[in-house]
Structure formats: structure tokens, C-alpha cells
Amino acid sequence: MLNLLPTQINIVLSILLIILLGHAYFNMNRKTTTNRLFMWIMGLTCITSILEIFSVLLNNPNLKQFMVLHNLVNIIGFIVTPIIPYLAYIFIKEWVNRYQEEKIETNYILLLPLLINGIATLTSNNESGLFYITSNNTYERGALFFILPCVSYIYFVYNLYFMYKHRKKFTFSECVMFSSYYILPAVFTVIQLKNYVYLTIWNSAAIITVITYIFILNDQAYRDGMTGLGNRLAYEQYAQNINHRKQKELSIIYIDIDEFKNINDQYGHSEGDEAIKTFANLLSKSFTLRQKKLIRLGGDEFVILLEENQKEKVVSYIQNLTQNVETYNNRGEKSYRFKFSYGLVGYINANESIYQLLERADQLMYEQKKSRKSELYG
């Protein structure tokens, strides 16, 4: 009776995960590595939750005829359980790699705990293994049961270490969301380890998976798919919030790539797309302060929103961009050279909206572009 409520919760969450997995399959871009990985995580979490339901239901002396099935259910569950946090590590790594030129390599040593756990599980058939099914068809932990939680916690700890090591590549919301994905199951694992009648592990894992799915969908809605920068919808959201808060420390830089049409015309739109991605990476490298928004409004137009109103500091970031662009041009990787024009404005009038600021920045950018053309053609 003690397992009745957790089992019912498991059933409800398993149904929810099945529905969301179907939604993800038909609505997410399955060519994207992060999307495929997360669908695998969602699917395996659902499978493990279902296995736990069957394990509880079959753990009954009156169902001795199903002892083989009972044993098989637990074997599969023990093997699959640590695969999920391992895939979560791969997912986080690929999440960081999505729009980076320098990719983070996979740590293949992390496959070793999976191998150890798998061998230990397959060789468990008595009290000296990870688990065993008694002659009365009841589940019992074996002497080597500690291997499974140890392997799981290796991944929990390593994933948190990985995020801390690469914390500058994550936004604040990503840090909170993905840290919770490891911390909450780790906490609830302790609860179930101490008293396994409380089925807290996969209930918590299913809930955090659902929340993470919502987070991913929200992220994709507000992110430019080509560059990884914010899109126009992200700008609109920020603009509404910034007006509501009456932000007084704000600078807007409107940037346009010079002669971008010539790149498209001479080298094709595919190369034009690569140029956009490269310039977006240069923007990310140049504007390193945390309180910023990098937006691609469309085409070759970008907006940088900085919660900083000291002109000297803002100009220093533009100088970073100028230097990084020049360094890239001097490497000679492309037969064309990047040039850009910009307009910079600061928030000085409490009655002025962010849209008016953007309009002024846009005007200043075009004035700079015209002056450069005048210098070029006389």
C-alpha cells in the first residue's frame, strides 16, 4: 500500500512523457543533435519509469509465475538507469557546441562506469550481486548494489563540474535549468536509497524532464536558428520588459555588415550564411560582459543591448569587435574581408522608449555607412 501513490504518480508521469515525446518527434527538428539527444533522454526516462511500475507490481509472492519477467525488468532498469545521466552529459556538451567554432570533445572515459555497471548487472543472480529476486518473488538489494548509485553520482558530479568549467558559455537561465536537472534527481536518489518504498527517483526525473522540455521549446522560440543569437521575438520581449522596468543603464549598438550583398552575389547564399555565422561568433567573442543581449534582427543586421551606460566601456567593446574582425580578415581564410558600420546610443531620456533608441541607432549607423561610401567613391 505504501507504494500505491508513488506508482500512480509514475503512471501519470509516464503517460505525460509519452505524449510529450510524440509532440517532440513531430514538432522538433530531428536533424539537430541536441533535439535527438533530448528525445532519447525523454524516451529512456519514460521507459525506466514504466519498468519501475512493473517492478513494483511484480514484486509479489502471489506472482511467482512471473519471476523471470520480474528479474528481466530489474536487469533492464539497472542497465538503463545510468545511461540517462551519461546522455545528459552528451546533451549539455552538444548544447554548448551548437554555435561554437571550437568544439568541446567528448570524454570517452565516462563510458567506463556504464560498462562496469552493465557487467555487474548481468552477473547479478544472488546476494553477492547488485540485486536478486528471492524464491518468494521479492526484490532484494545485493552486496554490490552500491555500484549503481555510485555510477549515477559520478555522472551527476561530473556534469555539474562540466557546467562550472564552461560556465561562461551558459546563460544564467541555462545554468539554473541544467543544474537542477542533476541536483534534484541526486537529492531524491538519496531519499529512495534510504527507504526504497518511496519511489522518488523517477518521479523527480520525469518532472524535471518535462520542465526542461518546456525550457528547450522556449529557448528555440527566442533564438535565431542560424547564429544562436537572440531573434526579433527575443528583442521584442526584452524591449517590453526594459520599458516596464524603466532601465536607466542601457546602450544600444546597431550593426550592419558592409557590402554583404556583394558576398551573396559573388559567392552564393550558402557562403552568405557562413559569413553571417562567422560574424555572429565574432560578436559573441567581442562583447564579453554578462549583462548583454546579442540579437540578429534579420539578414545582416544585428543589435547589441548592453546594460551599461558609460560610453568609454561600450566603445571598448566595439574596439574589441574591430580588432577581432581585423584579426580574422588578416588570417585570409576567405577571399572577402569583413567590414561593418554601427550606430551607438545610450538611454538618457526616461520618456524615450527602446524602439526610439533603436531608431536613433539605426540612423547613426546609416550615416556612418554613407560617410564611408563617400570617402570611398569621392
Phi, psi and chi 1 to 4 in degrees:
 res  aa     phi    psi   chi1   chi2   chi3   chi4
   1 MET       -  -30.8  -68.8  -62.5  -68.2      -
   2 LEU   -63.9  -29.3  -71.6  174.5      -      -
   3 ASN   -88.2   -2.6  -78.4  -32.3      -      -
   4 LEU   -63.0  -51.4 -179.5   59.2      -      -
   5 LEU   -64.5  -48.7  179.9   58.7      -      -
   6 PRO   -58.5  -36.4  -24.8   34.7      -      -
   7 THR   -66.5  -41.6  -59.3      -      -      -
   8 GLN   -61.8  -40.4  -70.2  173.5  -28.5      -
   9 ILE   -63.9  -41.3  -64.4  173.8      -      -
  10 ASN   -59.2  -42.0 -100.6  -10.3      -      -
  11 ILE   -62.0  -46.9  -67.0  172.3      -      -
  12 VAL   -62.0  -46.0  172.3      -      -      -
  13 LEU   -68.0  -33.9  -70.2  173.8      -      -
  14 SER   -64.5  -42.8  -62.5      -      -      -
  15 ILE   -62.0  -42.5  -66.1  171.9      -      -
  16 LEU   -62.2  -42.9  178.3   59.0      -      -
  17 LEU   -64.6  -38.1  -75.3  175.9      -      -
  18 ILE   -62.1  -43.5  -69.1  171.3      -      -
  19 ILE   -63.6  -45.9  -66.2  171.5      -      -
  20 LEU   -68.6  -33.2  -68.8 -177.9      -      -
  21 LEU   -64.6  -41.1 -175.1   59.1      -      -
  22 GLY   -63.3  -41.2      -      -      -      -
  23 HIS   -62.5  -42.9 -179.4  -86.8      -      -
  24 ALA   -65.0  -41.7      -      -      -      -
  25 TYR   -61.6  -39.2 -176.2   83.7      -      -
  26 PHE   -93.1  -10.9  -69.3  107.1      -      -
  27 ASN  -120.3  -18.7  -69.2  -82.4      -      -
  28 MET   -94.6  153.2  -63.5 -178.4   82.6      -
  29 ASN   -74.7  106.4 -178.8    2.8      -      -
  30 ARG   -76.0   -7.8  -63.6 -167.6  -62.0  -83.7
  31 LYS   -78.4  -17.0  -66.2 -178.3  179.6  179.4
  32 THR   -79.8  127.9  -56.3      -      -      -
  33 THR   -59.3  -44.3  -57.7      -      -      -
  34 THR   -62.8  -38.6   51.3      -      -      -
  35 ASN   -65.5  -43.8  -70.9  -12.2      -      -
  36 ARG   -62.5  -43.8  -68.2 -159.2  -52.6  -87.9
  37 LEU   -61.6  -43.6  -78.3  167.8      -      -
  38 PHE   -68.1  -34.4 -171.6   75.6      -      -
  39 MET   -65.5  -35.5  -79.1 -171.4  -83.5      -
  40 TRP   -64.6  -43.9  -90.4  102.8      -      -
  41 ILE   -61.1  -45.0  -68.1  170.1      -      -
  42 MET   -63.0  -43.3 -171.7 -175.2  -63.3      -
  43 GLY   -65.7  -43.8      -      -      -      -
  44 LEU   -68.8  -34.9  -71.0  177.2      -      -
  45 THR   -62.9  -41.1  -58.6      -      -      -
  46 CYS   -64.9  -45.2 -179.3      -      -      -
  47 ILE   -61.5  -43.8  -71.4  171.7      -      -
  48 THR   -66.2  -37.2  -50.1      -      -      -
  49 SER   -64.1  -40.6 -177.2      -      -      -
  50 ILE   -66.7  -40.6  -66.9  171.4      -      -
  51 LEU   -60.5  -39.5  -71.6  171.7      -      -
  52 GLU   -64.9  -36.9 -173.8  173.0   63.2      -
  53 ILE   -61.1  -47.2  -65.7  169.2      -      -
  54 PHE   -66.2  -36.4  -83.1  100.9      -      -
  55 SER   -61.8  -40.5  178.9      -      -      -
  56 VAL   -68.6  -43.7  171.1      -      -      -
  57 LEU   -67.5  -35.4  -64.5  177.0      -      -
  58 LEU   -82.6  -12.2  -68.5  170.2      -      -
  59 ASN   -78.1   70.1 -167.7   42.6      -      -
  60 ASN  -148.0  124.0 -170.7  -29.0      -      -
  61 PRO   -58.8  -21.9  -24.5   35.1      -      -
  62 ASN   -80.9   -2.6  -63.7  -36.5      -      -
  63 LEU  -119.3   42.5  -63.2  175.4      -      -
  64 LYS   -62.1  -25.1  -70.0 -176.6  179.4 -179.9
  65 GLN   -66.6  -14.0   64.3  -89.3   33.5      -
  66 PHE  -107.6   22.2  -63.1  109.0      -      -
  67 MET   -59.7  -41.1  -77.1 -178.7   61.4      -
  68 VAL   -62.7  -44.2  174.0      -      -      -
  69 LEU   -64.4  -41.2  178.1   60.1      -      -
  70 HIS   -58.1  -44.7 -170.7 -171.2      -      -
  71 ASN   -65.8  -42.4 -170.2   59.5      -      -
  72 LEU   -64.5  -41.6  180.0   60.7      -      -
  73 VAL   -57.7  -44.0  163.5      -      -      -
  74 ASN   -70.9  -36.6  -78.2  -78.8      -      -
  75 ILE   -60.4  -49.2  -71.8  174.1      -      -
  76 ILE   -61.8  -43.6  -63.3  172.8      -      -
  77 GLY   -61.1  -42.8      -      -      -      -
  78 PHE   -66.2  -35.1  -90.5   66.6      -      -
  79 ILE   -73.7  -42.2  -68.9  174.8      -      -
  80 VAL   -74.2  -33.9  171.4      -      -      -
  81 THR   -49.1  -53.9  -68.3      -      -      -
  82 PRO   -75.4  -13.6   27.3  -33.4      -      -
  83 ILE   -65.0  -32.8  -66.8  176.9      -      -
  84 ILE   -64.8  -51.2  -64.0  172.7      -      -
  85 PRO   -65.6  -27.2   18.6  -30.3      -      -
  86 TYR   -66.6  -46.0  173.6   76.1      -      -
  87 LEU   -62.7  -32.0  -73.6  179.9      -      -
  88 ALA   -63.3  -36.7      -      -      -      -
  89 TYR   -63.5  -46.5  152.3   67.5      -      -
  90 ILE   -61.1  -40.3  -58.1  -65.6      -      -
  91 PHE   -61.0  -47.8  169.1   79.1      -      -
  92 ILE   -62.6  -41.6  -67.6  -64.3      -      -
  93 LYS   -61.3  -45.3  178.7 -175.1   68.8   68.9
  94 GLU   -69.3  -31.7  -69.3  -59.5  -36.6      -
  95 TRP   -60.4  -43.7 -177.1  -84.0      -      -
  96 VAL   -68.7  -36.6  171.9      -      -      -
  97 ASN   -74.8  -12.9  -78.4  -16.4      -      -
  98 ARG   -49.1  -47.7  -71.7  177.0  -58.3  167.2
  99 TYR  -121.5   18.8  -52.6  107.8      -      -
 100 GLN   -97.5  141.2  -58.1  -67.4  -35.3      -
 101 GLU   -73.4  -42.1  -70.7 -178.4  -34.9      -
 102 GLU   -92.8  110.7  -62.0  178.9    2.3      -
 103 LYS   -84.3  143.9  -54.1  -64.5 -175.2 -179.0
 104 ILE   -84.5  128.1  -59.3  171.6      -      -
 105 GLU   -79.1  151.9  -63.5  -63.8  -32.7      -
 106 THR   -73.1  137.0  -57.9      -      -      -
 107 ASN   -88.9   96.6 -174.7   -6.1      -      -
 108 TYR   -74.0  -11.6  -71.0  105.8      -      -
 109 ILE   -62.2  -26.1  -65.2  176.7      -      -
 110 LEU   -68.3   -8.2  -69.6  174.7      -      -
 111 LEU   -76.4  -21.6  -73.1  170.1      -      -
 112 LEU   -61.3  -46.1 -177.3   59.5      -      -
 113 PRO   -58.3  -34.7  -25.4   35.1      -      -
 114 LEU   -63.3  -42.2  -72.8 -178.1      -      -
 115 LEU   -64.5  -44.3 -179.4   61.4      -      -
 116 ILE   -61.2  -46.3  -65.9  171.9      -      -
 117 ASN   -63.7  -40.8  179.7   76.3      -      -
 118 GLY   -63.8  -44.9      -      -      -      -
 119 ILE   -64.4  -43.6  -66.4  173.1      -      -
 120 ALA   -63.1  -36.2      -      -      -      -
 121 THR   -68.9  -46.7  -60.4      -      -      -
 122 LEU   -67.7  -23.6  -67.3  173.2      -      -
 123 THR   -97.5    9.6   55.6      -      -      -
 124 SER   -88.5  116.6  -66.0      -      -      -
 125 ASN  -146.7    8.1   56.8   10.5      -      -
 126 ASN  -153.6 -170.7   53.0   47.2      -      -
 127 GLU   -65.1  -19.2  -64.9 -177.6   18.5      -
 128 SER   -85.2   -3.1   62.8      -      -      -
 129 GLY   -95.7 -160.6      -      -      -      -
 130 LEU   -73.3  -38.8  -89.4   70.4      -      -
 131 PHE  -156.8  170.8   75.9   96.1      -      -
 132 TYR  -158.8  155.5   63.6   98.4      -      -
 133 ILE  -103.6  121.3  -53.9  -59.9      -      -
 134 THR   -70.4  171.6   68.1      -      -      -
 135 SER   -65.4  -17.9   57.9      -      -      -
 136 ASN   -92.4   11.9  -73.5  -33.8      -      -
 137 ASN    63.7   41.3 -167.8   36.5      -      -
 138 THR  -118.8  143.7   56.3      -      -      -
 139 TYR   -80.3  136.3  164.2   87.8      -      -
 140 GLU  -137.7  145.6  -65.1  -69.6  -17.0      -
 141 ARG   -77.1  142.5  -67.3  172.9  178.0  175.3
 142 GLY   -97.0 -179.8      -      -      -      -
 143 ALA   -65.3  -28.4      -      -      -      -
 144 LEU   -98.3   15.8  -62.6  179.0      -      -
 145 PHE   -56.5  -28.9  175.7   80.1      -      -
 146 PHE   -59.4  -20.6   68.3   90.8      -      -
 147 ILE   -60.2  -45.3  -69.8  176.8      -      -
 148 LEU   -60.8  -54.1  176.6   59.4      -      -
 149 PRO   -63.5  -33.0   17.8  -30.0      -      -
 150 CYS   -63.8  -43.9  -76.3      -      -      -
 151 VAL   -62.6  -44.4  168.8      -      -      -
 152 SER   -60.9  -43.1  -62.9      -      -      -
 153 TYR   -71.7  -26.9  -85.1   99.2      -      -
 154 ILE   -58.0  -44.8  -74.4  172.3      -      -
 155 TYR   -71.6  -39.8  -67.4  127.3      -      -
 156 PHE   -56.6  -50.7  -69.7  150.0      -      -
 157 VAL   -67.3  -43.2  172.3      -      -      -
 158 TYR   -64.7  -39.9 -174.6   85.5      -      -
 159 ASN   -62.8  -40.6  -75.0  -25.6      -      -
 160 LEU   -66.4  -39.1  -69.3  172.3      -      -
 161 TYR   -62.3  -43.9  161.9   75.3      -      -
 162 PHE   -59.4  -43.9  178.2   87.0      -      -
 163 MET   -66.6  -38.6  -70.3 -171.6   61.0      -
 164 TYR   -66.1  -41.3  176.1   78.3      -      -
 165 LYS   -62.9  -37.1 -177.9  179.7  178.5 -179.5
 166 HIS  -110.2   30.1  -59.1  -75.5      -      -
 167 ARG   -59.8  -28.0   59.8 -167.4  179.3  -82.2
 168 LYS   -69.6  -16.9  -67.9 -176.7  178.7  179.4
 169 LYS   -91.9   -3.7  -62.7 -178.8  179.7 -179.4
 170 PHE  -107.9  146.2  -67.0   94.9      -      -
 171 THR   -77.6  168.2   64.6      -      -      -
 172 PHE   -61.2  -43.9  177.0   76.1      -      -
 173 SER   -65.3  -35.8   58.7      -      -      -
 174 GLU   -65.9  -40.8  -72.0  171.1  -16.3      -
 175 CYS   -60.9  -45.6  -75.3      -      -      -
 176 VAL   -64.9  -46.6  172.1      -      -      -
 177 MET   -65.1  -51.6 -175.1   67.8 -105.9      -
 178 PHE   -74.4  -29.7  -64.5  141.6      -      -
 179 SER   -65.3  -40.8  -64.8      -      -      -
 180 SER   -61.7  -31.6  -60.4      -      -      -
 181 TYR   -62.4  -26.8 -164.5   86.7      -      -
 182 TYR  -101.5  -37.6  -50.2  120.6      -      -
 183 ILE   -68.6  -46.6  -66.7  173.2      -      -
 184 LEU   -62.6  -50.6  -68.5 -178.9      -      -
 185 PRO   -60.2  -33.7  -26.3   36.4      -      -
 186 ALA   -63.0  -41.7      -      -      -      -
 187 VAL   -66.2  -46.6  170.6      -      -      -
 188 PHE   -72.0  -22.6  -75.3  104.7      -      -
 189 THR   -64.4  -39.9  -64.3      -      -      -
 190 VAL   -59.8  -42.4  171.9      -      -      -
 191 ILE   -61.4  -46.0  -63.3  173.2      -      -
 192 GLN   -72.8  -30.1 -172.1  165.2  -28.6      -
 193 LEU   -65.0  -36.6  -74.2  174.6      -      -
 194 LYS   -75.1  -33.1  -71.5 -172.0  174.1 -178.6
 195 ASN  -148.9   96.5 -166.2  -24.5      -      -
 196 TYR   -76.0    4.6   58.5   79.4      -      -
 197 VAL   -76.0  -18.6  -62.3      -      -      -
 198 TYR   -93.2  107.5  -60.5  115.2      -      -
 199 LEU   -87.1   75.4  -52.2  179.2      -      -
 200 THR   -94.9  -22.8   56.1      -      -      -
 201 ILE   -62.5  -56.7  -63.4  176.2      -      -
 202 TRP   -82.2  -21.9  -64.3  110.7      -      -
 203 ASN   -62.0  -48.3  -72.8  -18.6      -      -
 204 SER   -67.8  -39.5   63.3      -      -      -
 205 ALA   -62.7  -40.9      -      -      -      -
 206 ALA   -65.3  -42.6      -      -      -      -
 207 ILE   -64.1  -46.8  -68.6  170.9      -      -
 208 ILE   -68.2  -29.1 -162.8   66.1      -      -
 209 THR   -67.0  -42.2  -60.6      -      -      -
 210 VAL   -61.5  -45.3  171.6      -      -      -
 211 ILE   -63.6  -40.5  -64.7  172.7      -      -
 212 THR   -64.5  -37.9  -55.9      -      -      -
 213 TYR   -61.5  -43.2 -179.5   55.0      -      -
 214 ILE   -61.4  -41.6  -65.1  171.0      -      -
 215 PHE   -61.3  -43.8  175.2   84.2      -      -
 216 ILE   -63.8  -44.2  -67.4  171.7      -      -
 217 LEU   -60.7  -42.0  -68.9 -179.7      -      -
 218 ASN   -64.8  -41.2 -176.9   75.0      -      -
 219 ASP   -61.7  -43.6  178.6   83.2      -      -
 220 GLN   -67.3  -30.7  -67.7  178.9   -9.1      -
 221 ALA   -68.4  -31.0      -      -      -      -
 222 TYR  -107.4   12.4  -70.1   95.8      -      -
 223 ARG  -121.1  138.2 -168.0 -179.5  -66.9  -87.3
 224 ASP   -71.2  121.9  176.5   57.5      -      -
 225 GLY   -65.4  -26.3      -      -      -      -
 226 MET   -81.8  -43.8 -178.2 -174.9  -63.8      -
 227 THR  -105.6  -21.2   62.9      -      -      -
 228 GLY    84.7   -3.3      -      -      -      -
 229 LEU   -78.3  171.3  -55.5 -176.1      -      -
 230 GLY   -65.4  152.5      -      -      -      -
 231 ASN  -104.1 -172.4   57.2   17.1      -      -
 232 ARG   -62.6  -35.0 -176.0  174.6  -72.8  -85.9
 233 LEU   -64.0  -38.2 -173.5   58.8      -      -
 234 ALA   -64.7  -38.5      -      -      -      -
 235 TYR   -63.8  -44.1  166.5   74.1      -      -
 236 GLU   -62.3  -41.4  -68.2  -67.8  -19.5      -
 237 GLN   -63.2  -44.5 -177.5 -165.7   45.4      -
 238 TYR   -63.8  -41.6 -175.0   86.9      -      -
 239 ALA   -61.1  -42.6      -      -      -      -
 240 GLN   -65.3  -41.9  -67.6  170.1   10.5      -
 241 ASN   -69.6  -38.7  -68.7  -24.8      -      -
 242 ILE   -68.5  -35.9 -151.1   79.6      -      -
 243 ASN   -67.1  -38.4  -79.0  -25.1      -      -
 244 HIS   -65.7  -38.2  178.3   70.4      -      -
 245 ARG   -82.2  -12.9  -71.9 -175.5  -69.8  150.7
 246 LYS    54.4   51.9  -66.9  -65.1 -177.4 -177.7
 247 GLN   -59.5  129.5  176.9   74.4   34.0      -
 248 LYS  -103.2  -15.7  -66.5 -175.2  177.8 -180.0
 249 GLU  -110.4   93.6  -69.6 -169.5   -4.5      -
 250 LEU  -150.7  131.7  176.7   66.2      -      -
 251 SER  -125.5  141.8  -64.4      -      -      -
 252 ILE  -119.9  129.8  -66.1 -176.1      -      -
 253 ILE  -117.8  120.3  -52.2  169.1      -      -
 254 TYR  -101.8  121.1 -162.5  114.6      -      -
 255 ILE  -121.9  138.6  -65.1  179.9      -      -
 256 ASP  -134.4  133.1 -177.5   89.3      -      -
 257 ILE   -74.2  125.7  -57.9  175.8      -      -
 258 ASP   -71.9  139.9  -66.5  -20.2      -      -
 259 GLU    54.8   35.0  -59.1  176.1    6.4      -
 260 PHE   -66.3  -32.7  177.9   71.6      -      -
 261 LYS   -59.8  -34.4 -175.2  176.1 -177.5  -60.0
 262 ASN   -65.7  -34.2  -68.3  -19.4      -      -
 263 ILE   -65.0  -44.7  -62.7  176.3      -      -
 264 ASN   -62.8  -43.4  -86.3  -27.3      -      -
 265 ASP   -69.1  -40.1  -68.6  -16.3      -      -
 266 GLN   -85.0  -34.3  -66.9 -177.1   32.6      -
 267 TYR  -117.0   -4.7  -55.4   99.5      -      -
 268 GLY    95.9  160.0      -      -      -      -
 269 HIS   -69.4  -27.1  -71.3  -78.5      -      -
 270 SER   -63.6  -44.0  178.5      -      -      -
 271 GLU   -68.8  -32.7 -176.6   59.5   38.3      -
 272 GLY   -61.1  -40.6      -      -      -      -
 273 ASP   -63.6  -41.0  -69.9  -15.8      -      -
 274 GLU   -64.2  -36.7  -71.5  -58.9  -45.4      -
 275 ALA   -64.0  -40.5      -      -      -      -
 276 ILE   -61.7  -45.2  -68.8  -70.3      -      -
 277 LYS   -62.9  -43.2  -66.1  176.4 -174.5  177.1
 278 THR   -62.7  -44.7  -59.9      -      -      -
 279 PHE   -65.4  -37.0 -167.9   78.4      -      -
 280 ALA   -62.1  -39.8      -      -      -      -
 281 ASN   -65.0  -37.6  -77.6  -35.1      -      -
 282 LEU   -65.1  -37.0  -67.9  171.6      -      -
 283 LEU   -62.7  -46.3  -74.8  176.3      -      -
 284 SER   -61.8  -38.8  -61.4      -      -      -
 285 LYS   -71.1  -29.0  -69.7  178.9 -178.4  178.3
 286 SER   -85.8  -36.2  -56.3      -      -      -
 287 PHE  -102.5   90.8  -67.2   86.5      -      -
 288 THR   -95.0  -11.4   54.4      -      -      -
 289 LEU   -67.1  151.0   77.3  167.9      -      -
 290 ARG   -74.6  -38.4 -162.9  161.4 -175.3   83.9
 291 GLN   -84.0   80.0  -60.6  -59.0  -39.2      -
 292 LYS  -149.9  162.2   67.4  176.4 -176.7  -62.2
 293 LYS  -134.0  122.5  -70.0  -73.7 -176.3 -178.1
 294 LEU  -103.1  120.0  -57.7  178.3      -      -
 295 ILE  -122.8  135.6  -54.6  -69.5      -      -
 296 ARG  -103.7  109.3 -178.4 -169.8  175.6 -152.6
 297 LEU   -71.7  -28.3  -74.9 -178.4      -      -
 298 GLY   149.8  152.4      -      -      -      -
 299 GLY    57.3 -127.7      -      -      -      -
 300 ASP  -107.7   25.5   61.1  -32.4      -      -
 301 GLU  -105.7  130.0  -63.0  178.8  -17.6      -
 302 PHE  -129.0  150.1  -59.0   85.8      -      -
 303 VAL  -128.8  132.1  171.8      -      -      -
 304 ILE  -113.5  122.8  -64.7   91.7      -      -
 305 LEU  -108.1  115.7  -55.9  163.4      -      -
 306 LEU  -114.9  128.5  -53.7  176.8      -      -
 307 GLU   -84.5   65.1  -66.1 -172.7   13.0      -
 308 GLU  -153.7  132.8  171.2   63.1   63.3      -
 309 ASN  -119.7    4.7 -144.5   15.1      -      -
 310 GLN   -84.9  114.4  -66.4 -173.0   24.9      -
 311 LYS   -59.1  -36.4 -171.6  173.0 -179.0 -179.9
 312 GLU   -61.1  -42.4  -63.8   79.5    9.2      -
 313 LYS   -67.4  -42.8  -70.4 -175.2  178.1 -179.8
 314 VAL   -63.3  -43.3  177.7      -      -      -
 315 VAL   -62.4  -34.6  169.4      -      -      -
 316 SER   -62.6  -34.8   69.9      -      -      -
 317 TYR   -69.9  -36.7  -70.4  114.0      -      -
 318 ILE   -65.5  -37.6  -61.4  174.7      -      -
 319 GLN   -64.8  -36.5  -69.8  171.8  -15.5      -
 320 ASN   -58.0  -45.7  -72.8  -15.7      -      -
 321 LEU   -63.0  -45.1  176.5   61.0      -      -
 322 THR   -58.5  -43.9  -58.2      -      -      -
 323 GLN   -67.4  -42.6 -177.1  176.3   -7.0      -
 324 ASN   -65.6  -38.3  -73.1  -27.0      -      -
 325 VAL   -64.6  -43.3  167.4      -      -      -
 326 GLU   -64.4  -41.1 -172.1   63.6   23.0      -
 327 THR   -61.5  -43.2  -59.8      -      -      -
 328 TYR   -64.1  -44.6  178.5   82.0      -      -
 329 ASN   -60.3  -40.4  -74.0  -24.4      -      -
 330 ASN   -69.7  -20.3  -68.8  -21.9      -      -
 331 ARG   -69.9  -20.2  -69.1 -153.0  -60.5  -98.4
 332 GLY    67.9   28.1      -      -      -      -
 333 GLU   -70.4  -25.6  -64.8 -179.5    8.7      -
 334 LYS  -121.8  156.0  -57.7  -67.8 -177.0 -179.6
 335 SER   -81.4   -7.2   53.7      -      -      -
 336 TYR  -111.6  163.4   53.6   83.2      -      -
 337 ARG  -117.1  141.9  -65.2  176.4   65.2   84.2
 338 PHE   -78.9  135.4  -81.6  115.8      -      -
 339 LYS  -138.8  151.5  -65.9  175.8  -74.3 -176.5
 340 PHE  -146.8  156.2   67.8   92.1      -      -
 341 SER  -119.3  153.4  -61.0      -      -      -
 342 TYR  -146.9  157.8   72.2   90.7      -      -
 343 GLY  -127.6  131.8      -      -      -      -
 344 LEU  -120.1  128.2  165.8   62.8      -      -
 345 VAL  -136.5  153.9  -64.3      -      -      -
 346 GLY  -118.4  157.2      -      -      -      -
 347 TYR   -83.5  106.4 -171.9   80.6      -      -
 348 ILE  -123.9  -16.4   55.4  176.0      -      -
 349 ASN  -114.6  117.9 -174.4   -9.6      -      -
 350 ALA   -62.7  -22.0      -      -      -      -
 351 ASN   -90.8   -3.4  -64.6  -40.8      -      -
 352 GLU   -90.9  130.4 -169.6  172.6   29.4      -
 353 SER   -83.9  164.8   72.2      -      -      -
 354 ILE   -65.2  -28.6 -168.9  171.8      -      -
 355 TYR   -67.9  -37.2  -59.9  104.5      -      -
 356 GLN   -67.7  -37.3  -68.9  170.9  -47.9      -
 357 LEU   -61.5  -45.5  -81.5  177.0      -      -
 358 LEU   -62.0  -38.7 -177.0   63.5      -      -
 359 GLU   -63.8  -41.0 -171.9  175.1  -20.4      -
 360 ARG   -66.6  -41.8  -74.4 -157.4  -70.5  122.7
 361 ALA   -63.8  -40.0      -      -      -      -
 362 ASP   -61.3  -43.2 -173.7   20.7      -      -
 363 GLN   -64.2  -43.7 -176.5  177.9   -5.9      -
 364 LEU   -64.1  -36.8  -69.9  172.2      -      -
 365 MET   -64.3  -44.5 -176.9  -88.8  -66.8      -
 366 TYR   -68.7  -32.0  -85.7  106.8      -      -
 367 GLU   -64.7  -41.0  -72.8  175.7    0.9      -
 368 GLN   -65.0  -42.0 -174.3 -177.1   84.7      -
 369 LYS   -62.7  -42.7 -169.8 -179.7  -71.5  -74.5
 370 LYS   -65.2  -40.8  -73.8 -179.2 -179.0  178.6
 371 SER   -65.0  -35.9   65.6      -      -      -
 372 ARG   -68.2  -38.2  -71.9  179.8  175.3  175.5
 373 LYS   -65.7  -37.6  -73.2 -176.8  177.8  179.7
 374 SER   -64.7  -40.9  -61.8      -      -      -
 375 GLU   -65.1  -34.7  -68.1  174.8    2.9      -
 376 LEU   -74.2  -43.1 -177.3   62.9      -      -
 377 TYR  -102.8   -6.1  -62.1  109.0      -      -
 378 GLY    78.3      -      -      -      -      -
